[in-house]
Amino acid sequence: MTLPQVPAPTPPRSLSRIIPPHPLRAAVIMLVFTGALYALELFDQATGEGLDNDGIIARNLDGLWGILWAPLLHGGWPHLIANTLPFLVFGWLAMAGGLRQWVGVTALIWIGSGVMVWLTAPSFVSTIGMSGVIFGWLLFLLVRGFFARSGKQILLGLVLLVLEGGMLFGVLPGTPGISWQAHLFGAVFGILAAWLVAKADRRTAIA
């Protein structure tokens, strides 16, 4: 007697997807988010740039609140403009696993890198900017294909490495006024997020 074969479970599409399941909605979310950053910077400029002092101040208890606010603040228009394109592109691509996954990935990078900046950055310096989150998204996109064993995601990662790989030098110390700590730990938590996402997706597929 031949028993019917049970087909192997199909991996969830988020394991190999490279663009958001709802591309237009993802684009709107990123544009609204970007608009909020510009509105905050406009308010900051109009009120004497006082918000710049609300960033992460290392090993200062009051500076802990900066972990929540620092990525929303920027040190002037050039800083914000320089972050805008990678913020839009990487943030949109990082929604390939859906909005809920994107929120979890972003929160891990945001809070994790912020805590590490608070622990390691120079004292009495306010660290602000979205760069840590951007680096986290970039590394998430670069390595998730290897954890998920997805050829499409690996290929996308290689394309991003060729186009934006120069950004990775930002994790090295040496440039005055640039928080290499935010870049480095954003990247570390981006890699961690990619591993956790792939692990969760595989568990879902087996279940």
C-alpha positions in Angstrom: 0.0 0.0 0.0 1.4 3.3 -1.0 0.7 6.2 1.4 0.0 9.6 -0.1 2.9 11.9 0.1 2.4 15.0 2.1 3.9 18.0 0.2 6.5 20.0 1.9 5.3 23.2 3.5 5.6 26.2 1.2 7.9 28.9 2.7 6.1 32.2 3.3 6.5 34.7 0.5 8.3 37.1 2.8 11.3 34.8 2.8 12.0 35.7 -0.9 10.0 38.8 -1.6 12.1 41.9 -2.6 9.5 44.6 -2.9 6.6 45.4 -0.5 3.4 43.4 -1.0 1.5 46.7 -1.3 4.1 49.0 -3.0 1.9 52.1 -3.3 0.9 52.0 0.4 4.5 51.5 1.4 5.5 54.5 -0.7 2.8 56.6 0.9 4.0 55.6 4.4 7.6 56.5 3.6 6.6 59.8 2.0 4.4 60.7 5.0 7.2 59.7 7.4 9.7 61.9 5.4 7.2 64.8 5.4 7.1 64.5 9.2 10.9 64.7 9.4 10.9 67.9 7.2 8.1 69.4 9.3 10.1 68.8 12.5 13.2 70.3 11.0 11.2 73.4 9.8 9.8 73.8 13.4 13.3 73.3 14.8 14.8 76.0 12.5 11.9 78.4 13.3 12.4 78.0 17.1 16.2 78.4 17.2 17.2 74.8 16.7 16.5 73.9 20.4 15.3 70.4 19.4 18.9 69.5 18.5 19.6 69.3 22.3 17.0 66.5 22.7 19.2 63.8 21.2 21.0 60.9 22.8 23.3 62.2 25.5 25.6 59.4 26.5 25.4 58.1 30.1 23.1 60.9 31.1 19.8 59.8 32.5 17.9 62.7 30.9 19.6 61.8 27.6 17.9 58.4 27.7 14.8 60.0 26.2 16.9 60.9 23.2 16.8 57.2 22.2 13.2 57.8 21.2 13.5 61.2 19.6 17.1 61.3 18.1 16.3 59.7 14.8 13.6 62.2 14.1 15.9 65.2 14.6 18.6 66.5 12.2 21.4 69.1 12.5 20.1 71.4 9.7 18.8 71.0 6.2 22.0 69.5 4.7 21.9 66.7 7.2 18.3 65.9 6.5 18.6 66.2 2.8 21.6 63.9 2.7 19.5 61.3 4.6 16.3 61.6 2.6 17.0 59.4 -0.5 18.5 56.5 1.4 15.8 56.8 4.0 13.1 56.6 1.3 14.7 53.8 -0.7 15.9 51.5 2.1 12.8 52.0 4.2 10.6 51.1 1.2 12.6 48.0 0.3 12.6 46.9 4.0 8.8 46.6 3.8 9.1 43.6 1.6 8.0 41.4 4.5 4.9 43.5 5.2 4.1 46.5 7.5 4.1 44.6 10.7 7.5 43.1 10.1 8.9 46.5 9.0 7.7 48.1 12.3 9.4 45.3 14.3 12.6 45.5 12.3 12.7 49.3 12.5 11.9 49.3 16.3 14.7 46.9 17.0 17.3 49.0 15.0 16.0 52.3 16.4 16.0 51.3 20.1 18.9 48.9 20.0 21.3 51.3 18.2 20.1 54.1 20.4 20.9 52.2 23.6 24.3 51.4 22.4 25.0 55.0 21.4 23.9 56.1 24.9 26.4 53.6 26.3 29.4 54.3 24.0 29.2 57.8 22.5 31.3 60.7 23.8 29.9 62.4 26.9 28.0 65.7 26.8 27.3 65.4 23.0 23.8 65.2 21.6 23.6 62.5 18.9 20.8 63.1 16.5 19.8 61.9 13.0 18.2 59.0 11.1 21.5 57.6 10.0 21.6 54.7 12.5 18.2 53.5 11.3 19.3 53.9 7.6 22.4 51.8 8.2 20.3 49.2 10.0 17.9 49.0 7.0 20.8 48.8 4.6 22.5 45.9 6.4 19.1 44.2 6.9 18.7 44.3 3.1 22.3 43.2 2.4 22.3 40.1 4.5 18.7 38.9 4.8 18.9 36.8 1.6 21.7 34.7 3.1 19.7 34.0 6.3 16.6 33.3 4.2 18.4 31.4 1.5 16.7 33.6 -1.1 18.6 34.1 -4.4 16.5 37.1 -5.3 17.2 38.8 -2.0 20.9 38.0 -2.3 21.0 39.5 -5.7 19.2 42.7 -4.5 21.8 42.9 -1.7 24.6 42.7 -4.1 23.1 45.4 -6.2 22.8 47.6 -3.1 26.3 46.8 -2.1 27.6 48.0 -5.5 25.5 51.1 -5.5 25.7 52.1 -1.8 28.6 50.0 -0.4 30.6 53.2 0.2 28.3 54.0 3.0 29.7 51.2 5.0 32.8 53.1 5.7 30.6 55.3 7.9 30.9 52.6 10.6 34.6 53.6 11.1 35.6 56.3 13.5 37.5 59.4 12.2 35.0 61.8 10.7 34.4 64.8 13.0 30.8 65.5 13.8 29.7 62.0 12.5 28.4 59.4 15.0 30.1 56.3 13.8 28.6 54.6 16.9 25.1 55.1 15.5 26.2 53.8 12.1 28.0 50.8 13.5 25.3 49.7 16.0 22.5 50.4 13.5 24.3 48.0 11.1 24.7 45.4 13.9 21.0 45.5 14.8 20.1 45.4 11.1 22.0 42.1 10.8 20.3 40.8 14.0 16.9 41.8 12.6 17.6 39.9 9.4 18.5 36.8 11.3 15.4 37.0 13.5 13.1 37.6 10.6 14.4 34.6 8.7 14.2 32.4 11.8 10.6 33.5 12.4 9.7 32.9 8.8 11.2 29.4 8.8 9.4 28.6 12.0 6.1 29.7 10.4 6.8 27.6 7.3 7.4 24.4 9.4 4.3 25.0 11.5 
